[in-house]
C-alpha cells in the first residue's frame, strides 16, 4: 500500500511508544514485579470534578447529545469569555472563541487555515512534538530554533529576528511549555509579537497549561497584547478532562468564519456531551476544586525537583507552570555506560519500573542527554519513584 509523503514525514509520538512498552513490561512481569510508575504521559491523575460529571449524566439522560454548531455551543463560548475576564482581566468576546475537539483539533484548524505549502514556522527546541507535526500536516516546515536554560528554553525576539526568512509565516510558541514547564516572560512575548506583526506574520500560542501557572511573573494570557494573537487552549489539563476531547481557539474575528468552515468539514462539531459537561467547569465549586488541584501540582513540583537534583539529575530551570521537569541525565548516562537518554529510559524502566520520557520526542538540541518527568501523578508515586531511582544513582 502506498503511503502519502505527508504521513511518512510524521514521526511516532515516542512518549506514547515508551508508555506502551512500560505497560507491556509491567504485564509481562506482573507476578513478580513492583507496579510500574508512569511519569511519561502528561495526563492529570485527577478526573473531572463532581459537578462536571453530573452535568454529563444529565445531558445524556436529557438526550441533548446531537450535533451542536460547528463553533460550539454559544453558552459555553460565553462561559469561556467570562473566565478570561474574571481570571485574566482581559476582554475576549465569545464571537472570537471556537470550541474544538481538543486542543489538537484547534491546532489542526489553525494550521490548515493559515499555512501554505512551504511556509516556515519558527518554534523553540525543545517543544511539544505534535505541534510541529500539525505544521507538517499542513505542508509547512517547522524550523526548530535551539534554546538554552538561560532563555528558559523559550524563543527570544533576537532569535526570531535572526531566523526570520522569506518563507517564514510566523511563530508557534507554548507558554507554559511542554516539555520544560517554563513560560515566556510577558515583555519578551510582546517584543516577539511586535516583530512578527511588523513582518506580516502570525503569533500562534499554545496556552493549554496556562491555568496551571505557579509564578506571578508569568501566568498571563498572550491575548492581552492585541486581537491578532491566536491562542489555543484546552479542557484537558487545568480542567482535568483529557479523554473528553474538548478545547478551544481564540482567533481574530475575520478568521472565525474560516475556522468554522473547516470545522464543519473536518469535525462537524465537538462532542455535545463534553460541551454540556464543560459548562459546569466554571461553577464556583468547580473552580475552587481546580485551584486546590493547582496547589497540589505546585506542591509536587516543590518536592520533586529538589529530590531529582539530589540523585544526579540536573534541572537548570525550575518550571513555573504545567507539571513537567526537563532534566539533564548526563551523570546517569556516564555511570550506566549508555549513549543517550533513549537508552536510559528503557534501562531505567527495566531496573526500577519507573517510566520516563526520552528527550528524543521534543527536538534535537540536547535531546540525547535530556528526559522529561511528568508530575501529573500522586505525591506517593513521585516519592516511590525517587526512592527506586536512588538505589541506582550515579
Buried (B, 14 or more C-beta within 10 A) or exposed (E): EEEEEEEEEBEEBBBEBBBEBBEEBBEEEEEEEEEBBBBBBBBBBBEBBEBBEEBBEBBBEEEBEEEBBBBBBBEBBBBBBEBBEEBBEBEBEBEBBBBBBBBBBBBBBBBBBBBEEEBBBBBBBBBBBBBBBBBBBBBBBBBBBBBEBEBBBBBBBEBBEEBBEEEBBBBBBBBBBBBBBBBBBBEBBBBBBBBBBEEEBBBBBBBBBBBBBBBEEBBBBBBBBEBBBBBBBBBBBBBBBBEBBBBBBBBEEEBBEBBBEBBEEBBEBBBBBBBBBBBBBBBEEBBEBBEEBBEBBBEBBEBBBEBBBEBBBBBEBBBBBBBBBBBBBBBBBEEBEBEBBBBBBBBBBEEBBBBBBBBBBBBEBBBBBBBBBBBBBBEEBBBBBBEBBBEBEE
